Amino acid sequence: MNKGELIEKMAADAGISKAQAKAALGSFTDCVSSTLASGGRVSLVGFGSFSVSKRNAREGRNPQTGATIQIPAKNIAKFKAGSELNDKIA
């Protein structure tokens, strides 16, 4: 499912227009992004949790040349599925 299909499904399920569903999805993604950017965590009970994890700097190899390269440290977004979500997909 892509973003457009998700918006259509949300609009149909909630009985709202596609524009309203698009605005709601945009608001959700903006809120999650800004919370994670400030170092916070978003927890939706039963669905899952979004958090930020720090990935340390490390050495890697260029697969074509075999040369060693430095991979810088960075923050990455993580999602951990909740128990209700896991039960639905199992």
LINCOR-V259794 format. One record per residue. N is the residue number from 0. RES is the residue in one letter. SS is DSSP state (H for helix, E for strand, L for the rest). OMEGA is omega in whole degrees, -180 to 180 (* if undefined). D_LAST is the distance of its C-alpha to the last C-alpha in whole Angstrom. Layout:
N;RES;SS;OMEGA;D_LAST
N;RES;SS;OMEGA;D_LAST
//
This chain:
0;M;L;177;19
1;N;L;-175;22
2;K;H;180;24
3;G;H;178;26
4;E;H;178;23
5;L;H;178;22
6;I;H;178;25
7;E;H;-179;26
8;K;H;178;22
9;M;H;-180;23
10;A;H;-179;27
11;A;H;-178;26
12;D;H;-176;23
13;A;H;-179;26
14;G;L;179;29
15;I;L;179;31
16;S;L;178;32
17;K;H;179;31
18;A;H;178;33
19;Q;H;178;32
20;A;H;179;28
21;K;H;178;29
22;A;H;180;31
23;A;H;179;28
24;L;H;178;26
25;G;H;178;29
26;S;H;179;30
27;F;H;-178;26
28;T;H;177;26
29;D;H;180;30
30;C;H;179;29
31;V;H;-179;26
32;S;H;-178;28
33;S;H;178;31
34;T;H;179;30
35;L;H;180;28
36;A;H;179;32
37;S;L;177;33
38;G;L;-179;31
39;G;L;-178;29
40;R;L;178;26
41;V;E;-178;24
42;S;E;177;21
43;L;E;-174;19
44;V;L;180;18
45;G;L;-179;14
46;F;L;179;14
47;G;E;-177;15
48;S;E;173;18
49;F;E;179;21
50;S;E;179;23
51;V;E;178;26
52;S;E;178;26
53;K;E;176;30
54;R;E;-178;30
55;N;L;174;33
56;A;L;-179;36
57;R;E;177;36
58;E;E;176;37
59;G;E;179;36
60;R;E;173;37
61;N;L;-175;38
62;P;L;-180;37
63;Q;L;-176;40
64;T;L;-177;43
65;G;L;-179;41
66;A;L;178;43
67;T;E;177;41
68;I;E;177;40
69;Q;E;177;39
70;I;E;-175;36
71;P;L;175;37
72;A;L;176;35
73;K;E;176;33
74;N;E;179;30
75;I;E;177;27
76;A;E;179;24
77;K;E;174;21
78;F;E;176;17
79;K;E;-178;15
80;A;E;177;12
81;G;L;-175;12
82;S;H;179;10
83;E;H;178;10
84;L;H;179;9
85;N;H;180;6
86;D;H;-179;5
87;K;H;-177;6
88;I;H;-177;4
89;A;L;*;0
//
